[in-house]
Amino acid sequence: MRLGLKLGVIGILTVISVLAGWYFYPKQVTYDEGFEEGFSGWEGDADVPQDPNNPGSLVDWNVSRVTSPVKSGQYSLKLYIDGRQDDGTVWIERRLSVKKNSQIQVKVSFEFYSETESFNVIAGVVGFAGTSNPEVEADFTVLGQANEVVGWKRYSHTETLKTGSSEEVWVAFGITVLWETEMTYNLDDAKITIS
């Protein structure tokens, strides 16, 4: 009887530990976005300087949905900034739900379009993943140069985060000005994986 009882207790403890591991271990979740149905929860945001030619106003910037160029489907997002002040960052961002008090890995990848290739460093491609809303240029990691190739190039950014009491993470990506000029780039086929 004692052996049977011990085996029963061991069996129950094994089942409990497997279930606990399954429950507490974050499951992988993937979000794919081609911007075919609008912005789908994404929002444009920026950290830009004052416009010296228009006192009291910021330099022009915008994020819009366009039909050309596209990597796949019928739409992409266009990022524009008046970078003539040699400063400013424009991005798209999205908040996603996660389990609190977890350690997770967030990977953001996306297609980035440049009309030209240049040896001059005109703009940087930037990415972000964190537990707070990105608000300034310094929140971002530079992933590469914007004009590395003519056409589409895939960029990615990965962060390991501790969620603490937060039940959300923010992901973002875009461009940061590195040369004094107006600039336009496109984004498409975003993929976010949380595991």
N, C-alpha and C positions, 0 to 999 in steps of 0.2 A: 504494500500500500504506500509506504513512504516513497519508494522509487517512482511509483505512478504519480503521486502528488508533486514530487520534484519536477518530473518531466512536464506535468501539466502547467506548473508555475513558469518553467522555462519557456514553454510554448506560448503562454499568454504574454510574458514579457517580450518575447521576440516579435509577436504580432503588434504589440503596443509600440515598440521602438520602430518597426517598419512604418506603421501608420503615422507616427509622430514625424519621422523623417520625410515621409511623403507630404505631410501637411505643412511642415515648416520650411522645407526646401523650396525655393522659388521655382515655379514652373516657367519655362521659356514662353514668352509672348512676342509675336512679331506683328508689326504694323507696316503695311505697304501703302505708299501714297504716290499716285501719278497725277494728282490734281485734276482728274477728269470730272469730278463732281463739285467743283468750286474749291475753296480753301480747306474744306474738311477738318475744321478745328485748328488749322494753322493760322497764325496772325503775323503780320509784318511789324517790325519794331526797328528802332535805330538809336544810335548815340552819335549825334552830329553837331558840328560847331555852329556858332552864330554866322549869319551871312553879312559880311562887311558892306555889301552893296544894298542891303535891305535891313537897316537897323531894327532890332527887336524881333527879327525873324531868324529861324534856322535855315541852313542851306536846304535846297530841294532834295527830296528823296522819295521813292515810292516802291511798292511791291504790287505787281499786277499779274493777272492771269492772261496768257496770250496763246495764240494758235501756232506761232512759229518763232523760233525753232522748237522742235520737240524731240525728245529721245525715243519715246513710245507714246502711243495714244494720240490724242488730239490737242492736248494742252500742256503747257509748262508755266512756271512762274518767272517773271522778269524782275530783276532787282536793278534799280537805278539810283545813283547818287551823284550830286554835283560835288566832286572831289577837288575842286580848284583851290580849296583852303588846305589841301594836303592833310586832311583829317576826316574821320567819320567811319562808322561801321553800320551796315544795314543787314538785317537778317530776318528769317522766319522762325517762329517758335511755336512750341506746342507743349501743353501740360498733359501728363499721362498718369493714371492711377497705378499705384504699387502697394505692396504690403508693408506696413510699418515695422520698424525694428528688424530689418532684414539687411543683409549684404547682397547687393545685386551688381550685375555688370550690364551696362547700357552701351550698345553699339549703334551709332548713327552712320548711315552711308547714303550717298546721293550722287546723281549725275550733275555735272557742272559744265556749262557751255560758254566758250569764249570765241568771239568772231575772229580774233587774231592771235598769233603767237608773237611773243616779244622777249628779247633778252633783257629789256628794262623791266624792273619790278613795279608794275602799275598798281596791282591790288593783291591782297592776300585772300585765300579761301579760308574761312574760319568755321569752327564747330564748337559745340558746347553740350554737356550733359551734367546735370546737377540737381540738387534738391531745392534750389531757389530760382526764381525768375531772373534770367540774365538781363542786366540793365545798362552795362557800360562795356566799352571796347575791351577793357582789361579782363572781363569775365571769360573771354574766348581764347581758344588755342588756334594758332595759325597752322593750317594743315598743308599748305603749299602755296605756290604762286598761281594767280588767276589766269595768266596767259602762257601756261606751259605748252599748250597745244592749240591748234585750230580745231574747233569742234568740241565734242563731249569727252569728258574725263571723269572717272569715278573717284570720289574722295570718301574717307571714312575716319571716324573718331570713336574711341572706346574709353569709357571711364568705369571704374569700380567704385560704388557708392555705398555708404551706410545710411539707410533711410531714417533711423531714429524714430521720432514720433510722427514724422511726415508720411503722408499717404500719397505723395505725388512726386514725380520727377519732371524736370523740364529738359527738353531737347531743342537745339537751335543750330542753324547754320546759315552762312551768308558770305559777305565780302567786307573787307576793311581796306580803306584807301591808303596807298603807299606812294602815290605819285599825283601831282597836281593836275587833274583832268576830270572831266565828266566821264562816267563809266556806266555801262549796262552789261549785265550777265544774266544767264538763265539757269534755273534749277529744275530737275525732273527726277522721277523714279526714286523717291526717298524710301528708305527702309530702316526701321528702328527695331532692334531686338533687345529685349530685356530678359535676362536669365539669372 
